[in-house]
Amino acid sequence: MNASVAKITSPAEALVLDRKGARVSPIGSRAFLIEATGEFDLAAQRRIWALSKAAELWSETLEIVPGMTNLLVVLKVTPEDPETLALRLLEAWEQAESIDLVGRTIEIAVTYGGQHATDLAALCDRSGLSDREVVRIHYEGIYRVFALGSAPGFGYLHGLDPRIYMPRKSVPSLNMARGCVTIGGMQTGVAVLTGPNGWNSIGFAELQMFDPMSDTPAVMAPGDTVRFVPASIEL
């Protein structure tokens, strides 16, 4: 199966290679990002997990960073022929057999509403749902951890009900508290640091999601299942 190659104008004279279901783009001189171009779903993520295990074994691989239906492959040295490496990634994508990571089930107690639910009203306005409906839909969901990133221990959770989709803010909140339970697009998560945040907060969780002094610093890992449990609802 042939890949289409499109030259893009950039200082690096980069190449972007597309093949049905995936796209490879260079990131600097020693890294390549492969992205699933189909549905944003568990099936695509399972292939990313499979591809990450394959690429990790390549002799030229320095590091792999699985993301949300994408994978960053960092090489030890700059390849002499970047296009050949990109094609190799696409071929590996086509050959990858989906795998499912067996993780834990994590329950996170949440105070819905209250002082930290700074964006709940806006979400209600956008969805046409009441605050209680939004909260119920959120805690009835079953979520899978697709990847960790953005901040240490932050889990990108898939499985949000489309009825409570909320786009990320064009102007981030400047000082969102650690522990805020948030929605960003079709993802949900728990803020692990206090600071600027473009996601939408609907509640608060006391559980510390990242402890650098622990043997396992991050509470979540890719493949885990997450349930949000209402500790209280303050509406």
N, C-alpha and C positions, 0 to 999 in steps of 0.2 A: 504494500500500500504506500503510495507516494505521499510525501509531505509537501505542502505549499510553503514557499519561503518568501517572506516579504521583507524587503529592506526598509528600515526606518531611518529617518534623519536624526542623528544624534552625534555628539562628539566622539563617541566610541565606534561609530559606524556599525551599530549592533544589528544582529539578525534576530527575527522573531519567527519561529517555526510552528506551524499549525498542522495538526492531524485530527481527524474526527475524534472528538472527545477530550482533546488535550492541547495545550499550547505551552511552548517553552520560550522563555525570555532570558537573556543574560542580565545578571545583576553585577555590575562591575566587570572585572576581568577573570575572576576565579569562581564565580557562583552562577548557578542557573536556577530559575524558578519554573517549575512545571505546574500548570493549573488545570484542573478538570473544568471543561467548558460546558458540561451538561447541567443537569439539575443539581441544586445544592442539597444533597441528601446523603443518607447513610451509605448507600451503595457506592457513591463516588468516594466517600471517605475511606471505606474499606479497601478500595483499590489504592488509595494514597498510602494507607498503612502497609499494604503489601509491597508497593514500590519502594517505600522507605527501607524496608528490610532488605530488599535486593540491592539498592544503591549503596547501602551501608557497607556492603561486602566488597565493593569495587576498590581496587588498589589505589586509585587516584583520589578517593573520597577522603576529605578531612573531617567533615561534619555534615550531618543532615538535620534539617529543622522542619518537621511536619507542621503544617498549618491547617486552616479550614479549607478542605478540598484543594490543597496545594502542598507542594514540597519544595523546600530550598535545599539544593545540593551545593556544598562548598568544597572546592577542590584544593589539593595540596599545592599545586602550581598552576600557572596560567596555561591552558591547553594550546598546543600548536595549531590545532584545527577546531575552533569552537563549534562549527556546524556539525562536525562528526560526533562530538560529544552530545550536542542537542538531539541529533537523530537517535543516538543510543538511548537517551532518556525516553523519547517517544516510543521506540521499539520495546523498551522495558515496560512502559505503561500498557502497551497493547498485550503484552504477554503476562502481565500481573494478574494473578488469580486473587479475587477478593478474600480478605481474611477479616475475622472479627476479634478484636482484643477483648479478652476476658478480664473485666475489672470488678471493682467492688460496687456496692450500692451505698450511696452516701445520702443521709438525710440532713437537711439544713433547716434549723428552726428560724422562722422569719417573723418579725413584727411588721405586718402590712399596714400602710398608712402611717400616721404620726408625722413627726417633724422631719424625717428623712425622705418621705414620699413626695419630694418636691415637684415631680413631673407626672404624678398620677392624674391630676385634673386635666392636663393637656392630653394625656393618652385617652382619657374618657371622651374629651371633645372630639378627638380624631376618630375614635372607633364607634362613637354613638352608644357605648355601653356605660352602665353605671359603675361606680368605683367598686362596689361589691362584686359585680360580674367580672370585672377585670381581675380582681384578686382571686376569685374562685377559679377562673380559667387558668391563671398562672400556677396556682398550687396544685391543680389537678393534673398538670402536665408531667410527663416522664421525659427526662432529658439525658442525652448522652454527651460525654465530654469528647469533643472532636480533637482538641489540641490545647496546649498551654502556650501562653505568650502575652504580649503587650506589657505585662508587668509580672514579676516573679510569682508563680502560683496561680495566675489568673486563668480560669478555665473557660474556653469558648463552648457554650452549651447549645446543642441542636435539639429541636423538638418543640419550639415555641408555636403555639396555636396562631394561625394567620390572623385571627380576629383581633389579637392584641399586638400585632406588628406596630412598631413605632420607629421611624427613621432616626438616625443619630442626629444630634443637634448641629446646626450650622455654626453656632457659637457655644463652645463647651462651658459647663459650669466650672468656675475657677477653683472651688474648694470642696468638692464632693467628699464625704467622709468614707473612710475605710469601712467596709461592711455593708454599704448600700447595695441593695438588690436591684439590678438594672436590666433594661431592655434596650438593645441597639439593633435596629433592623429586625431580622428574623432570628436573632440570638438573644440569650439572656445570660446573666452572670452575676458575680459578687465582686465588688471593688476590693482590691487587696491593698491599695494605698490611698491615702488622703491627698487630694490634689485635683488638677484639671481633669475633667471627664466629659466626654460627649455623649454618653449613654443616658438613659432616662430612668430615674430612681423611683421605685414604687414601694420600697420598704427597707428593712434593715435586718442584718444577721450578725449576731454576736460572735459566731465561730470565726476564729482567726484562720484564714485560708493559706497563709504561708508563715512558717516559723523557721528562720535560718539556723536556729540552734538545734533543731530536731534532726534525727537520723533520716527522716523522710520529710523534708521541709514543706512540700506542697501537699495539701489535703487531697487534691484531685490529681488524676492521671488519665491520659487518653484511654478511652474505652469504659471508664466508670459510668455508672448510672446515677443520676442525681434526682432526688425528690425534695421539693420545698414543702415544709410542714408549717402551717400557721401557728406560731406560739401565741400571738394575739393579733387582733384586727382592730385598728384604731381609725375609724372613718367618721 
